[in-house]
Amino acid sequence: MSNTDKISKAKAKLLVDYPFFGSLASKVEIVQNDDIEAFRANDSKLEYSSMFIDGASVEEIEFALANSAMHASLSHENRKNNRSGWLWQMATDYAINDMLVESGLQRPYQAHYNKLYEGLYAEEIYAMLKDELLRDDELEYEADNPEDVDQDNKNNNDQQSQKSSSTEQILNDQLFEEFVLSEIEKEKDDARFPDAVKRFFNLESDGKINWRDELRDAIDRYARDDFVMMPPNKKYISSGFYLPSATSETFNLVVAVDSSGSIDDELLSEFLSEINYLMLSVSKYKIDLLVCDEKIHEHKTFYSGDELEVELQGGVGTDFRPVFSYIDENLEDTNLLLYFTDLQGVFPKDEPNYEVKWVTKSENKPLFGTTILMNEV
């Protein structure tokens, strides 16, 4: 059986055995690359060596297809941030392969797997691997390009910068993400839907707000505005061509938490639960979190996938104005402010030039912006 036939058979078998993984794998581009040892996920692409396919069973090729599909689905490349490229790839492999093994797929011996990382997210595994690297000064792993970590990270950052300037790639990522969400909605109640997948997409969360729906309009507006004529693409100005430029792939979101005396511990807990749900539900976000009452007590920055850790200080009256002043002075790239509050406080006189959504249980009406009601379940 030729390699092409084996891959086709594995895709068909995966679709029957694991419909969710099979549907996602059907959207993955498959490319031969004999410069690698076995297989590797690269955005929404599966690269494989002919030697691996020659020696692999159909079931092991199913595993490779599912691995690549899940890398694309979980936006791991966009969640890398400033982490070392090869170490992040390794951590995401461990997380995904644990999920695939738990789901019953047959793992090739070349695939990264360790029961030590069972049930962990990629961010947690990365931290453990990094600690081990610093402690032992080496890992039993050889990067594709065996240079030092700094050079590898520089190369990955260069590649990421090039990718960020590609409108087509960004739109493809968005389309793939929408496809994944539609497949989850369609398959999640099927008895064959893998339980191990549910925690990765937070399908068992007790969050009350559908953040994907609530933020969709703001994200769509940002995506359209992100490819505009100002600033133009500087590469072509000297030739007399004014082409749009892609300024950023990251949606800059500010979340303010009202920690004033009128917010009891139960409501604060619900606020944090929703913020945690938000961070687990979405990708490609930079989240600046502000804790405040009549002043700003804390400012922490998170990226989607990071663990929510914050100390809630406050307890006096509420004044909304310091948050808006702080954003104007320090967070000028803000696209959207989510303000968790009971809406009992002093509002600024002027409406800002970014969107504001007040997340609350109160029926009070804010002076501007829209409200998201935390309804009881």
Secondary structure, DSSP 8 states (H G I E B T S, - for coil): --HHHHHHHHHHHHHHH-HHHHHHHTTSEEEE-TTSSSEEEETTEEEE-HHHHHH--HHHHHHHHHHHHHHHHTTTTTT-TTS-HHHHHHHHHHHHHHHHHHTT----TTS---GGGTT--HHHHHHHHHHHHHHHS--S---SS-S-HHHHHHHHHHHHHHHHT-HHHHHHHHHHHHHHHHHHHHHTTSTTS-HHHHTTTTTT----S-HHHHHHHHHHHHHHHTEEEEEE-GGGGGGT---EEE--S-EEEEEEEE-STTS-HHHHHHHHHHHHHHHHH--SEEEEEEEESSSEEEEEEEETTS---------S--BSHHHHHHHHHH-TT--EEEEES-S-SB--SS--SSEEEEEES-----SSSEEEE----
